Amino acid sequence: MPVPSVRTRPARTFARTAAAALLLSALTAGCSDDGAPSPTEAAGQTAPSPTTGDTSPFWVDPASDAAVQAAQWEKEGRASDADVIRRIARHPQGMWAPGDYPRPAIAEAGVQARKADKTLVLVAYNIPHRDCGQHSAGGAHSADFYHQWIDAFATGIGDAKALVVLEPDALGHIVDGCTPEEYREERYTLIGSAIDRLKQQPNTKVYVDAGNPAWIPDASKLVEPLRRAGVERADGFSLNVSNFQTDEASSAYGKQLSRLLGGAHFVVDTSRNGAGPYSAAGADAWCNPPGRALGTAPTARTGDPLIDAYLWVKRPGESDGACRGGPAAGTWWADYALGLARNSRT
């Protein structure tokens, strides 16, 4: 049985950042300290804030869903669960740009990232005919709109430092035949133009998505699509976005693909691969699989000259879709998030 594609894109945007920040502030202000030690304090540990211990170069959103959840649980007396969910909140995560007008949200995040001297991790996911009509169907309604959207995306970045993961699944769906023939040439052109527009920003790096090793095991099948999309004008490619393949599997696959592309660099999504892929057979093994764990914390210190960063591109705790009791794709699912964090060593 063929391994399905990622198909796990969040439908939500990060335009709610300001509102979430206000909620987080209100929740935190409402907490009282009765002097009793939390479980982590009793164990001789310090309960981390959303940014405590972050030594990566990437920006941490202080109003992420995980941060807001931690504050809510703290207020409700669930201090232990709050401490666990902060294993997500304290780390940088990918920000998936709104599909209508991304400039304001990106610009606001850029202001905060510049103040912290950190790099934004952004995801451009709005290609027409996205996800072959599945859980994360949608995308720009026309090529012209996509050009406008990418321009607004890039303008929002300005001179902030940013790392952009460009169009998860888009090329993989060409390789696996899911994207109809009549859309393919347009897709190559749009990705190439997106690379060129984003690279006009002085401090922006771009990585074109190349799927994962379980989806398209033969890396050579991605070489021509990546080249036709203009990967040589980007900073490299991305792997394992929203999937669960191990660091070792992604590294080996990435190095093979890199050799075929003349030494291209790559980044790896490690957000939920701490327990590896779900071993149960079935076409939906990718969709909210049980027993998974957070993976390697985001960092640019990978120990490998070809791997530019380990990233949490998928925001841990956001559903893959309406499967295994989960809500719609991209919706925050606190119980699943708590399981990822509990199973993690991060």
N, C-alpha and C positions, 0 to 999 in steps of 0.2 A: 504494500500500500504506500503510495507516495506521501512524503511528509508535507503537510500543508505549510503555506507561507505564514508569515508572522500574523498579519491580519488582526492587530491588536491596538490600533491607533486610538488615542483619546479623542473623543468628539468635543470635549470641553476646551475652553480657552483659559488664558491666564489674565483676562481682563478684570477678574474679580480681586486682584491683588490688594487694591486699596481698601475695599470693603472687608476683606479677610484680615487685613492689618488692624482695622478698627475693632473687629470682633476679638482678635487675639489680645489687643490691649485691654478691652473691657473685661474679658475673661480673667486675664492675669491680675488686673486691679481688684477683681472681686474675690480673689483667693485670700484666705487668712492663714496666719502661721500660728499654730497652737503650741509650737515648741516640740512636737513629737517628731522624731526622726523618720524620714522615709525609708523604705526598704533598702535603697541603695546606700543611703547615709549610714544605716545600721550595719551594713556590710563593709563600711570603710571606704565607700566610693562616693563620688560627687555626681549628683544627677545632672546630666548635661543639658545645657540650653540648646536651642536650635543650631547655634554656631560653635559651641564649645568643642575644642579638639580638632576643628577643621584646619588642616594644613595644606589643602589643595589650593590651586590657583583659581578655582571656580567659585562663582557667587552662590551663596545660600539664601534662598528666599525665606525671610523671617515669617512670612504669612502663608506658608504652604499649607495644604490640607492637613499634613501630619502635625505641623506646629499648632494649628488651630485645634486639632483633635487632642493633642497633649494638654493644652490649656483647659479645654472643656472637661477632660477626665480628671485633671487636677482639682478643678472646682467641684466636681461631683464626688470627690473622695476616692477616686480610682488612681491613687498615686503610683502604684506599681505598674499599671498599664500605661500610664502617662510616661513613666521612665522608659518603658520598652519602646513605645512608639517614637520617642525622641531618637532612637537609633536610625530612624528614617529622617526625621526633621532636621537633624544637625548636619546633614550632608547635602551638597549641591545636587540638583536634579534638573533634567531638561525642561525647558519651557516651550510648550507647543503653541505656536502663534495662532491667533484668531483667524478664522477663514474669511471674515468680511473685510476688516480694515486693521491690520496688525500694528500700524505705526505707533499709536499712543501707548499701548501696553509695553511694547519693546522699548520705546524711548524712556518710559518711567523706570523700567527695570535697569536700563542702561545708566540712568542717573545714580541709582543705588549702587550698582556695580562699580562705577567710577569712584564713588566716595570710598568704597571698601578696597579699591585697587584690585578688583577681581575680574574674572572673565565670565561673560554670560555663556551659558550653554543653551542654544536655541535649536528648535526643530522646525523646518519648513515642510509642511505636509498639506499640500493643497492642489496637487496635480489634478487636472481633469480626469474624470472616470476613475477616481481613486478606489482602491481596494476591491475592484471588480464587483462592486455592488454588494459587498458583504457587510460585516459588523461596522466598519468605519467608512461606509460608502459616502460619496459626496465629492468634495473638491471644487475647484473653480469651474464655473459654468461655461467658460470659453478660454481659448488661448489668449485673447486680448485681455481678459480680466486677470488671468494668471500673471501676465507681464506687469500689469498695474499693481497687483498684490505683492509681487516680489520687489518691485520698486519701493513700495511703501514699507515693506519689511526691512529692506536695506537702509532706507532713509531713517527709519526708527533707530537702527543701530548707531548711526552717526560715526563718531570716532571712538566709541566704547570698544573695549576688547571683547571679541565674541568668537565662539566656535559654533558653526552651523552644521547640523546633520541634515542633509538635503534629500528630501523625498523618500522616506522609508518605503520599501516594497516596490517602488515604481519600476525599477529595472528587473527585479526578480520576477515580477508578474509578466514581463515581456518574455523572459527566459522560460518560465513554466507554461507559457501559452495562454495564461488567463486574460491578458490584455489583448483585445481583438487587433488583428493586423492593421486595420484602418486607423488606429490611434497611435501606432508605434513611432512612426517618423515624427509626428508632432511632439510626442513625449521626449524623444531625444533632443529635439530642438529646444523645447522649453527648459529642460534641465541644463543644457549648455548655456542658454541665455541667462538662466538663474545664477549659474556659476560666475559668469562674466559680470553680472550686475552686483552680486554680493562682494566680489573681489575688488570692486571699486572702493569699498570702505577700507580705510587705512589699516585697521587692526582686526580684520575679520579673516578667519580660516574656515574653509569649506570642505566637508567630507561627504562624498556621494555614497548613498547607501548601496550595499552589495549583499544584502540578505544574511543568511547564516549557513553554516556547513551542513546542517541536517536538511535544509530546504533544497539547496542545489549542490549536492555533494561534489560534482565535477566543477571545480573552480574555473576551468578553462572556458566554460560556457558563458561566464560573465565578462570575459576580456573584451570581446567586440562591443557588447552593449555599453560597458563603461567607457570605452574609447569613443564610441559614437556620441555619447553624452558629454564628452569633453573632460574626462577625469584628469587628463594631463594638465589642465588649467586650474584644477582644484588643488587642495593640499593633501588629498588622499581619499580613502573610502572608509565607510563605517560598517561594522559587523554586529550581528546578534541583537539588533534593536528590538526590544520588547520580547525577546526570546530567552531561552534558558540553557543554551549550550555553554559548556564549561570554558573557563579561560584557556585551558590547554587546547581544547578543540578549536576555539576561535583563533588562537595564536598560530597553530599549525596551518589552518586554512588560510589565514591572512598572509602568512609568509609565502605560501604557495602562489596565491593570487598576486602578491607583490612582485614575486620573481617574474611572473608572466607579464606584468605591467612595467617592468624595468626598474623595480625598486620603490614603488609607491608606498607611502606610509599609510597607517590606518589607526582607527580608534575602535574600542570594543565596549558595548553596553553590558555592564556587569550588575545591573540593578537587581536582578532576581535569579541569578544563576548559582547561588551559593550551594544549592543541593543538586545542581545539574538538571537535565531535562526529566520530565515525567516519564517513567518507564512503561506505564500502562499503554497497551496498543490502542489505536483508535485515531480517527481523523481530527479529534478535538483535543489532543494531548497538549496543545499550545494554549488552550483557553481556560484561564483560571485554574491551572492544575493544583491539586492539593499538595501539602507538604513541602512547598518550595521555600527558599530562604534568600535573604539579601546576599549579594555577592561582594566582591572586592570594592572597598570604598573608592570613590572618585579620586583620581590622582593623575598627575602628569609624570610622576616618577614610576615608570613601569618596569625599568630594568632591561628594556629591550629597545634598541635604537629605531626599530621600525614601528613600534606601537607608541603613538604620540600620547595617548591617554586611555585610562579606564574611566568610563562615564556611567552615570545613572540616567540614560536617555529616557527610558520609560520611567514614569514617576511611580515608585513602588506604592501599592495600595489602590491604584486606579484599575478598575475592572477591564478585562480583555473583551467583554461582551456579555450578552445575556445567556450565560452557560454556567452550569454548576451552582446555580442560585445567585449568580452575580447580576448587578445592574447593567445598564447600557455601557458600551465601551467608553472608557475615559472617565467614568463616574467614580468618585471616591468611595471605597468600600472598607470601612474601618476594621471589620473582623478579619478580612483577608490581609490587610496591612499588618495587623497585630500578629498574625501567624507568620508572615515573612520575617518580621523583626524578632519574634521569639526563637525562630529556628536559626537565627543568624549569629555569627561570631563578630560581625562588624560593629 
